[in-house]
Amino acid sequence: TGRNFYFPNKPLDFHKECTAYCRVAVLLRLLLWRLSGWKALLFLYLSETIWSIPPHPACAMFVTNHGSKVDSVTGECIPS
């Protein structure tokens, strides 16, 4: 449709840019599928998602993109 209904208040330029990006991304994926087959596309999807899954839930405590807070009195880390 060319419009993202989750962002109804965004300007028209935003929707045009998102539409163009989506169409180019779909065309590139179709081209990759055509040139390399479904296994290449599956490999890319899996490699992009699996690298971020921690091997154990406790690993998420050590690898995160959310910084921990620091106690202003003691200077010690406050786990998030």
N, C-alpha and C positions, 0 to 999 in steps of 0.2 A: 504494500500500500504506500510505502514511502513515508510512513509516519509511525513513530513509536508512541503508543498510547500510554505508556508508563510515565512519560514526561510531557503532559499536556500543555504546560506553561513555557516550554522551551521555544526559542525563536525558530522560524522556518529554516534558517541557515543550518542550525544544529541538525534538524531532521534530514536535510539534503545531504549533509556530510556523512551522517550515519548510513543513509541509504546507499550512497556511492561506495562507502567502505564495505558494506555488506555484499553488494553486488560484485565488487572486485574480488573479495575474499572467496565467494562462492565460485566465481570463474576460475580462480587460481586452483582451488581444490578440484574442480572438475578437470582442469588441464593436468594436474598431477595424477589424478585417477586414470586419465586417458593414456598418459605417457608411461606411467610406472606401475599401474595396477592398484588394486585395493590394498595390498599388503604394505605398500609404501605409505599410504595415507593412514592405515591402522598403526604402523610403527610411529609416525609422527604424533598422532593423538596419544598413544600410550606413553611415549617418551616425555611428552609435555605434562602429563598428569601424574605419572608414577613417581617422578623424581621428587615431587613435593609431599608425597605420602610418607609419614614417618614409619619406620619398620616396627616400632613399638609405641604405644600411646605416651609413655614417659618421655620419649625423645622430643615431644612437642614442647616440653618445658625448657629445653636447651636450644632449640632452633625455632626462632619466632621472629616475625617482623614487627612485633609490638614491644616497645621498650618497657623495661621495668622501672618502677618508681624508686626513688632514693629517699630514705628517711632523713629529713633535714636536721634532726638532732644528732643521730648517731652516724649518719653517712652510710648506713648499711642498705643493701638492696632489699626492696620489698617485692617479692614475686607477684606477678600478675596472674 
